[in-house]
Amino acid sequence: MADADKILQAKLVLASASPRRKLLLHQIGLCFEVVPVDVDEQAIFDRIQCIGVAEGATGLPSGGLTAAQVLAAAEAKAAGAAAKMAASGSRQLIVAADTVVLIDNLVLGKPTDQADAVRMLSLLAGRTHRVLTGVAVLDPTTGRSVSGVEDSRVTFTPLTKAWIEAYVATGEPMDKAGAYAVQGLGSIFIERVEGCYFNVVGLPLSLLARLLREQGFEVIAAW
């Protein structure tokens, strides 16, 4: 564990433009810089799937192939942010995350258009699905990265076509994995969340705090 002075000198960087992730970091009292990163998530998922098929279940993290995919995407985002940032005199820790919805072994990312959002919500209606978020914390100075996956289960109430179309028309689903926001208008469709609620929002805070601690940054020391 680093001492308090070293902890407070570390600068946090969020490798995401997600307003929800920014709000969650502010919620736990952290100051940070935002460095958005675009990665080809589908290419990453395809690569991990090929590895998984070739090697079977050997070496896959708890949560299986999808867990490995979100971990790889989060690590790629952290590396991308490190590549974009100029070296500085202060220590930097980069936080990156990737969230997907999983149902019937189908990975649901962000909808491509309104019809895709309707399709996703129709799949989720009246059923329980998984939400997996991979989180990576990278120290560019040392190259050390620590990461983990949070896995939650969300149960939807049955939805009529009219409800789905009305929700999609609000625009809220369009930049959300699985085409809904548990903290927004979509909350009325949620019967139950099992596991970390903040994971479903987009950033599991308890997991993040643990990973930061492994990198020598104690969240409570920043309060």
N, C-alpha and C positions, 0 to 999 in steps of 0.2 A: 504494500500500500504506500502510495506517495504521501509525503507530508502535506500539511494544509496549504503552505505557500505554493508548492508545485501544482496542487489541485486547482487552486484559484487562478493560476497563470494559464491553464489550458483554455484554449479558445474552441468553442463548439461551432461546427459547420453542419447545416442541414442540407443534404444533397437532394432536395425536393422543393417543388413550388407548391405543393399541396397546402391549401389554407387550413385543412383540418390538422395536419401534422404540425404546422406552425402554432396553431392554437393550443394543441396538447403540450408542446414544449414550453410555451408561455405559462400554461396552467400549472406546471410543476416548477415554475420559478427560474427557468433557464434563459440566458441571453445567448444569442447565436447569430451567425451570418448565414444567409441563404444562397446556395450555389446550385441552381437547378441543373439537372443532368438528364439528357435523353439517351436511353439505351434501347437497342432492339430486343425487347423482351421475348418476342416470339422466337427469334433466332437462338436466344439463350435457352428457352424452354425446349426447343427442338434438340439442341445439342445435349442437354442433360437427359432428355428422353432416350436419345440414341445410346448414351453411356449406360443408362439404366437397363435398357433392353439387352445390351451386350454383356453386362456384368451381373444381371439379375438384381436381387435385393441386396447383395453384398455391398457394404460401405454406405448405403443410403441412410440418411438421418432418420430419427423418429418422425413419423409422419409420411414416410415414403417418398415416392418420386416427386410429388408436388412440393413437399417440403424442400427437397433438394433444388427444385426450380426457383422457388422464391428466395432461397438463400443465395443462389448464384446471381440472381437479378439484383438483390440488395448489395452484394459484394461488388458487382460490376458498376453500380451507381456510385458507390463510395470511391472506387478506383477512378471513375470518370471525373468526379469532383476534385480528387487529388491532382489529376492531370491538368485541370483547368486553373488551379490556384497557383499563384506565385509563392515561392518559398518566403517565409517570414521568420522573424526572430523569435516569435512566440510559439509555444507548442499548440498544435491543432489536433482536434479529434473530429473526424467526419462521421456523421450519423446518416445512414441510408436505410430505406425500407421498401419492401414490395409486398403488396397485398393482392390475394386472389380469392375468389369464391369457388368452391368445389362441390359439384352435385352430379351424381351418376357417373363419376370419373371424368366429368367434363370440367375444364377450367374456364371460369367466367372472369374475364378482365373487364375493362371499360367497354361499354357498347359503342359500336361504330356509328350507329344512327338510331333514330327513334324505333324503327322496326326491330332492330337488334335488342334494344332495351325492352320492348314488349315481349320478345322471345325469351329473354333471360327471366323476367319477372313471372312469366307464365310457367317456366320450369320450377321456380322457387315457391310458387303459391301453394299453401297448404302443406308444406313439407319442411323437413329439417335439412340444412346444408352446413358445410364447414367453411370457415373463414381462416385462411392461413396467411400470416405475415412473417416474412423473413426480415430480420434486422441485423445490420452490420455496423460495427464501430471500428473505424480504421485510424491508426496513428501513422500519418504519412512519413514522419521522421524515422520511425523504426521499421515501417512496413508491416507492423503487427496488426492483424485484424481479428476481432472476436465477433461471433455471430450466434444467432439462435432463431428458433421458429416458435411462434405462438399459434395454437390451434384452438379455435372456439367453434361452438355449434349454435346455429340460429334457426329458430322455428318460425315460419311465416303462417299467418292466418290464411284461410282460403280467400282467394281474390277473384272478383268478377272481371270480365274483359273491360267493362266500363271503368272500374276502379283503376285498373292497370293503365288504360289509355289516358285517363285524367291525370294520373301521377306523372306519366311520361311527358305529357303536355306542359307540365310545370318547368321542365328542363332540369330538375334536380338529379335525375339518374344519369345524366350524360357523361359525367366525369368520375363516376364511382364504379369500383369493381362490383360486379353483380347487379349493377343498375339500381342501387338504392342507398340511401343514407340513414343509418340507424339513429343518428342524432338529429335528423331533419324531419321533413314531411313524411318520409317513409317509416317513421317510428310507429305510426298507427297500424302498420302491417305486421309488427313484430310481437309474437306471443311470448317468446322466451329466448334468453341468451344464456348458454351454458359455457362457462369459462370467462376469459377476460373481455369485458365490454369494450375497453379502449382498443383492443385488437380489431374489433369490428368497425370502429371508427377509422382505424388506419395506422395506429401506432401503439403497441402494447407497452404501457409505461413501466410496469414492474420489470419486465424483461429488459427494457432499455436501461433502467437504473442499474440492474445487475451487470449488464455488459459495460456500461460506463465505469462501474466500480472495478471491473477486471482490468480496465485500462488506466486505473489510478485516479479516476474522477468521481468524487462522491457528490451526488446531487444535493444533499442537504447542506454541504459546505458552501454552496452557491446562494443559499437563502440569505 
